[in-house]
């Protein structure tokens, strides 16, 4: 992009000056290459410095919104007898507003797109995740359709890869989900790939391939040590397919919107079993 163009111009200018000065070919090549690399990193440093301000603003917004929601949850927990459904609705509205504002803030990164191919992919990744959390799946599919060599959202983050796998499943593309899983899970260490193992095994169960799910779970329980995988492997090994559940993965699983989380029980105020005057 522009950083490459500027670096190439600097290298060309250096090479031209050295050739005019009748400097040896080896020295000309060396100094021109050095000039290209130096200019590339200098321009990149200056661009990243400015871009980090926009990124910090986006990150600060997300963290502030999360802190506000956490305070609401704490206040609710400190008040017995609160309405669970009401606080859930409030949190859902707050979360939706947070993602919409985050999506809007990604526009502040647009001026940096022309400086680097990587910047464009970072923007696409963030927008894909925000649209997914807003359940705007048509927009998600449009962004994912741009995936290609050095194009579209990056799948470095396991959650981003899981979102793409989930959309493959919803669009009846089992082969696509398998391809993403195999490509991404090999880079996972520890339990970082838990969501990928959980999702792939769930997809196999849903499409009627419990043996494939069991094969994935066998590897998952050894690689991650997550108890949910060991339990699901036992269920499938004993033909208890209906007992398969990823609920143990918690919010990270339900954030894919493939299953609905159980509704928390309403808080109840316990009395002391006596009348209002202690009789």
C-alpha positions as CSV (number, residue, x, y, z in Angstrom):
1,X,0.0,0.0,0.0
2,X,1.2,3.6,0.6
3,X,4.0,2.5,3.0
4,X,5.3,0.2,0.4
5,X,5.1,2.8,-2.3
6,X,7.0,5.4,-0.2
7,X,9.6,2.9,0.7
8,X,10.1,1.9,-3.0
9,X,10.5,5.6,-3.9
10,X,13.1,6.1,-1.2
11,X,15.0,3.0,-2.4
12,X,14.8,4.2,-6.0
13,X,16.1,7.7,-5.1
14,X,19.0,6.2,-3.2
15,X,19.9,3.8,-6.0
16,X,19.7,6.6,-8.5
17,X,22.0,8.8,-6.5
18,X,24.5,6.0,-6.0
19,X,24.5,5.0,-9.6
20,X,25.1,8.6,-10.6
21,X,28.0,8.7,-8.2
22,X,29.4,5.5,-9.8
23,X,29.3,3.6,-6.6
24,X,29.8,-0.2,-6.9
25,X,26.8,-2.4,-7.7
26,X,27.1,-4.3,-4.4
27,X,27.1,-1.2,-2.3
28,X,24.2,0.3,-4.3
29,X,22.1,-2.8,-3.8
30,X,22.9,-3.0,-0.1
31,X,22.2,0.7,0.6
32,X,19.1,0.7,-1.5
33,X,17.7,-2.3,0.4
34,X,18.6,-0.7,3.7
35,X,16.8,2.5,2.6
36,X,13.7,0.5,1.7
37,X,13.6,-1.3,5.0
38,X,14.4,1.8,7.0
39,X,11.7,3.8,5.3
40,X,9.2,1.0,5.6
41,X,9.6,0.6,9.3
42,X,9.7,4.4,9.9
43,X,6.5,5.0,8.1
44,X,4.9,2.0,9.8
45,X,6.0,3.3,13.2
46,X,4.4,6.7,12.6
47,X,1.2,5.2,11.2
48,X,0.9,2.8,14.1
49,X,1.4,5.6,16.6
50,X,-1.5,7.6,15.2
51,X,-3.6,4.5,14.7
52,X,-3.1,3.4,18.3
53,X,-5.0,6.5,19.5
54,X,-8.1,5.4,17.5
55,X,-7.7,1.8,18.8
56,X,-7.3,3.0,22.4
57,X,-10.5,5.0,22.0
58,X,-12.4,2.0,20.8
59,X,-10.9,-0.3,23.5
60,X,-11.6,2.3,26.2
61,X,-15.2,2.5,25.1
62,X,-15.7,-1.2,25.3
63,X,-14.1,-1.5,28.7
64,X,-16.1,1.4,30.2
65,X,-19.4,-0.2,28.9
66,X,-18.4,-3.6,30.4
67,X,-17.7,-2.0,33.7
68,X,-21.1,-0.3,33.7
69,X,-22.8,-3.7,33.1
70,X,-20.7,-5.3,35.8
71,X,-21.9,-2.7,38.3
72,X,-25.5,-3.3,37.3
73,X,-25.0,-7.1,37.9
74,X,-23.4,-6.4,41.3
75,X,-26.2,-4.1,42.3
76,X,-28.8,-6.7,41.3
77,X,-27.0,-9.4,43.3
78,X,-26.9,-7.2,46.4
79,X,-30.7,-6.7,46.2
80,X,-32.5,-10.0,46.9
81,X,-35.8,-10.4,45.2
82,X,-34.8,-8.5,42.0
83,X,-36.5,-9.2,38.7
84,X,-34.2,-11.5,36.8
85,X,-35.9,-11.0,33.4
86,X,-35.8,-7.2,33.9
87,X,-32.0,-7.1,34.5
88,X,-31.5,-9.5,31.6
89,X,-33.3,-7.1,29.3
90,X,-31.4,-4.2,30.6
91,X,-28.0,-6.0,30.1
92,X,-29.0,-7.1,26.6
93,X,-29.9,-3.5,25.7
94,X,-26.7,-2.2,27.2
95,X,-24.7,-4.8,25.3
96,X,-26.4,-4.1,22.0
97,X,-25.7,-0.4,22.5
98,X,-22.0,-1.2,23.3
99,X,-21.6,-3.2,20.1
100,X,-23.3,-0.6,17.9
101,X,-21.1,2.2,19.3
102,X,-18.0,0.0,18.8
103,X,-19.1,-0.6,15.2
104,X,-19.4,3.1,14.7
105,X,-16.0,3.7,16.2
106,X,-14.3,1.4,13.7
107,X,-14.9,4.2,11.1
108,X,-12.1,6.1,12.9
109,X,-9.7,3.4,11.6
110,X,-10.7,3.8,7.9
111,X,-8.1,6.5,7.1
112,X,-5.3,4.0,8.0
113,X,-6.6,1.3,5.6
114,X,-4.6,2.7,2.7
115,X,-1.4,2.4,4.6
116,X,-1.4,-1.3,5.2
117,X,-3.2,-4.5,4.0
118,X,-3.2,-5.7,7.6
119,X,-5.2,-2.7,8.8
120,X,-8.0,-3.4,6.4
121,X,-8.2,-7.0,7.6
122,X,-8.2,-5.8,11.3
123,X,-11.1,-3.5,10.6
124,X,-13.0,-6.4,8.8
125,X,-12.4,-8.7,11.7
126,X,-13.7,-6.2,14.3
127,X,-16.8,-5.4,12.2
128,X,-17.5,-9.1,11.6
129,X,-17.4,-9.7,15.4
130,X,-19.6,-6.7,16.2
131,X,-22.2,-7.6,13.6
132,X,-22.2,-11.2,14.9
133,X,-22.9,-10.1,18.4
134,X,-25.7,-7.9,17.1
135,X,-27.1,-11.0,15.4
136,X,-26.8,-9.2,12.0
137,X,-25.8,-12.3,10.3
138,X,-26.4,-11.1,6.7
139,X,-23.7,-8.5,7.2
140,X,-21.5,-11.1,8.8
141,X,-21.8,-13.4,5.8
142,X,-21.1,-10.4,3.4
143,X,-17.8,-9.7,5.3
144,X,-16.9,-13.4,5.4
145,X,-17.5,-13.6,1.6
146,X,-14.5,-11.3,1.1
147,X,-12.1,-13.9,2.7
148,X,-9.2,-14.8,0.5
149,X,-5.4,-14.4,0.2
150,X,-4.5,-11.3,2.2
151,X,-8.2,-10.3,2.2
152,X,-11.1,-10.3,4.6
153,X,-11.2,-10.8,8.4
154,X,-8.3,-12.6,10.1
155,X,-8.9,-15.9,11.9
156,X,-6.1,-15.6,14.4
157,X,-8.5,-15.2,17.3
158,X,-10.2,-18.5,18.1
159,X,-13.5,-16.7,18.7
160,X,-13.4,-15.1,15.2
161,X,-12.7,-18.6,13.7
162,X,-15.6,-20.1,15.8
163,X,-18.0,-17.4,14.4
164,X,-17.0,-18.3,10.9
165,X,-17.5,-22.0,11.6
166,X,-20.9,-21.3,13.1
167,X,-21.9,-19.4,9.9
168,X,-20.7,-22.3,7.8
169,X,-22.9,-24.6,9.8
170,X,-25.9,-22.3,9.5
171,X,-25.3,-22.2,5.7
172,X,-25.1,-26.0,5.5
173,X,-21.4,-25.9,4.7
174,X,-19.9,-28.7,6.8
175,X,-16.8,-28.9,4.7
176,X,-16.1,-25.2,5.2
177,X,-16.4,-25.6,9.0
178,X,-14.1,-28.6,9.0
179,X,-11.5,-26.7,6.9
180,X,-11.5,-23.7,9.3
181,X,-11.3,-26.0,12.3
182,X,-8.4,-28.0,11.0
183,X,-6.5,-24.9,9.9
184,X,-7.0,-22.9,13.1
185,X,-6.9,-25.6,15.9
186,X,-3.4,-26.6,15.1
187,X,-2.1,-23.2,16.4
188,X,-4.1,-23.5,19.6
189,X,-2.3,-24.1,22.9
190,X,-3.8,-25.3,26.1
191,X,-7.5,-24.4,26.5
192,X,-7.3,-21.5,24.0
193,X,-8.9,-23.7,21.4
194,X,-11.6,-25.0,23.6
195,X,-14.4,-23.2,21.8
196,X,-13.2,-24.7,18.5
197,X,-13.2,-28.2,19.8
198,X,-16.6,-27.7,21.4
199,X,-18.1,-26.2,18.3
200,X,-16.8,-28.8,15.9
201,X,-18.0,-31.7,18.1
202,X,-21.4,-30.0,18.5
203,X,-21.7,-29.6,14.7
204,X,-20.9,-33.3,14.1
205,X,-23.5,-34.3,16.6
206,X,-26.1,-32.0,14.9
207,X,-25.4,-33.4,11.4
208,X,-25.6,-37.0,12.7
209,X,-21.9,-37.9,12.9
210,X,-21.4,-38.8,16.6
211,X,-18.3,-40.9,15.8
212,X,-16.6,-37.9,14.2
213,X,-17.6,-35.8,17.3
214,X,-16.1,-38.5,19.6
215,X,-12.9,-38.4,17.6
216,X,-12.7,-34.6,18.1
217,X,-13.5,-34.9,21.8
218,X,-10.8,-37.5,22.3
219,X,-8.2,-35.1,21.1
220,X,-9.9,-32.1,22.9
221,X,-9.8,-33.7,26.3
222,X,-6.2,-34.5,26.0
223,X,-5.2,-31.1,24.5
224,X,-7.2,-28.8,26.7
225,X,-8.1,-30.8,29.9
226,X,-11.6,-29.2,29.9
227,X,-14.0,-31.4,31.9
228,X,-16.9,-30.7,29.5
229,X,-15.1,-32.6,26.7
230,X,-14.4,-35.6,28.8
231,X,-18.0,-35.8,29.9
232,X,-19.3,-35.4,26.4
233,X,-16.9,-38.1,25.1
234,X,-18.3,-40.5,27.7
235,X,-21.8,-39.7,26.7
236,X,-21.2,-40.4,23.0
237,X,-19.1,-43.5,23.8
238,X,-22.1,-44.9,25.7
239,X,-24.7,-43.9,23.0
240,X,-26.1,-41.0,25.1
241,X,-26.1,-38.5,22.3
242,X,-29.0,-36.6,23.9
243,X,-26.9,-35.9,26.9
244,X,-24.2,-34.1,24.9
245,X,-24.0,-30.5,26.2
246,X,-21.5,-27.6,25.8
247,X,-23.1,-25.7,28.7
248,X,-19.9,-26.2,30.7
249,X,-18.1,-23.8,28.3
250,X,-20.2,-21.0,29.7
251,X,-20.8,-17.6,28.1
252,X,-18.2,-18.1,25.4
253,X,-20.4,-20.9,24.0
254,X,-23.7,-19.1,24.3
255,X,-22.2,-16.0,22.6
256,X,-22.3,-18.0,19.3
257,X,-26.1,-17.9,19.5
258,X,-26.4,-21.6,18.5
259,X,-28.2,-22.4,21.8
260,X,-30.2,-20.4,24.3
261,X,-28.7,-20.3,27.8
262,X,-30.8,-21.4,30.7
263,X,-32.8,-18.7,32.4
264,X,-31.4,-17.9,35.9
265,X,-33.8,-18.7,38.7
266,X,-35.7,-15.8,40.3
267,X,-34.2,-14.6,43.5
268,X,-36.4,-15.2,46.5
269,X,-36.4,-13.5,49.8
270,X,-36.4,-16.0,52.6
271,X,-38.4,-15.2,55.7
272,X,-37.8,-16.4,59.2
273,X,-41.0,-18.5,59.3
274,X,-42.7,-16.2,61.8
275,X,-45.3,-13.5,61.6
276,X,-44.4,-9.8,61.2
277,X,-44.3,-9.3,64.9
278,X,-42.3,-12.4,65.7
279,X,-45.3,-14.5,66.9
